[in-house]
Amino acid sequence: MEAILRASVSLDGKLLTALGKPSRRGIPFDRVLKAGELILTIHPLIAGGNSTATLSGLPGEFLAQDLEWELVSATKGTAGLITARYRRK
């Protein structure tokens, strides 16, 4: 079974905690590389800030290699939350 990576992000792609606050921790890139499926909970806010990590690392850094994903499904939940499910191509 392929690994599933779950993350919460803001509209501008910043990682958030489960409570919707900017995260101080990033996701190790090897976990992103190993994932066959990505489930994002997208919060209706802009987190901003150069010190807030994105799914691919800190702003200004580049991915070590291209990652290709296809959107499988997206659903709108309560309070404007969106859940998007991606699968590696």
C-alpha positions in Angstrom: 0.0 0.0 0.0 1.3 3.4 -1.0 1.9 6.0 1.7 -0.7 8.7 2.2 0.5 12.1 3.2 -2.1 14.4 5.0 -1.4 18.1 5.5 -3.3 21.3 6.4 -2.5 24.3 4.3 -3.6 27.9 3.9 -4.8 29.4 0.6 -1.3 30.6 -0.1 0.2 27.1 0.5 1.6 27.5 3.9 1.6 24.6 6.3 -0.8 24.8 9.2 -1.3 23.0 12.4 -4.6 21.0 12.9 -6.0 24.1 14.6 -5.3 26.2 11.5 -2.3 28.1 12.9 0.9 28.6 11.0 3.2 25.6 11.5 6.8 26.0 12.6 7.6 22.5 11.4 7.9 21.4 7.8 7.3 18.0 6.3 10.5 16.1 5.6 10.9 16.0 1.8 11.5 12.2 1.8 7.9 11.8 3.1 6.6 13.8 0.2 8.7 11.7 -2.2 7.4 8.4 -0.7 3.7 9.4 -0.8 1.5 8.0 -3.5 -1.5 10.0 -2.4 -1.8 13.5 -0.9 -4.8 14.7 1.1 -4.9 18.4 1.7 -7.2 20.3 4.0 -7.2 23.8 2.7 -8.2 26.5 5.2 -9.8 29.8 3.9 -7.1 32.1 5.1 -3.8 33.6 4.0 -0.9 32.7 6.4 1.9 34.6 4.7 5.3 35.1 6.1 8.7 34.0 4.9 9.3 31.8 8.0 6.2 29.6 7.5 7.0 26.4 5.7 5.1 25.2 2.6 4.6 21.6 1.6 7.7 21.8 -0.5 9.9 23.5 2.1 10.6 27.1 3.2 9.8 29.9 0.7 12.6 30.6 -1.7 13.7 26.9 -1.8 13.1 24.8 -4.8 11.9 21.2 -5.0 14.7 18.7 -5.5 12.8 17.2 -8.4 9.6 17.6 -10.2 6.5 16.1 -8.6 3.5 15.3 -10.7 0.1 14.9 -9.1 -3.4 14.6 -10.4 -6.5 15.9 -8.6 -8.8 13.0 -7.8 -11.5 14.7 -5.8 -12.3 18.0 -4.0 -15.1 18.6 -1.5 -16.2 21.7 0.4 -16.8 21.2 4.1 -18.0 23.4 6.9 -16.5 26.9 7.6 -15.1 27.1 4.1 -12.7 24.2 4.5 -11.8 22.3 1.3 -10.4 18.8 1.2 -8.5 17.9 -1.9 -7.2 14.5 -2.7 -4.3 14.0 -5.2 -2.7 10.9 -6.6 0.8 10.7 -8.0 0.8 10.4 -11.8 
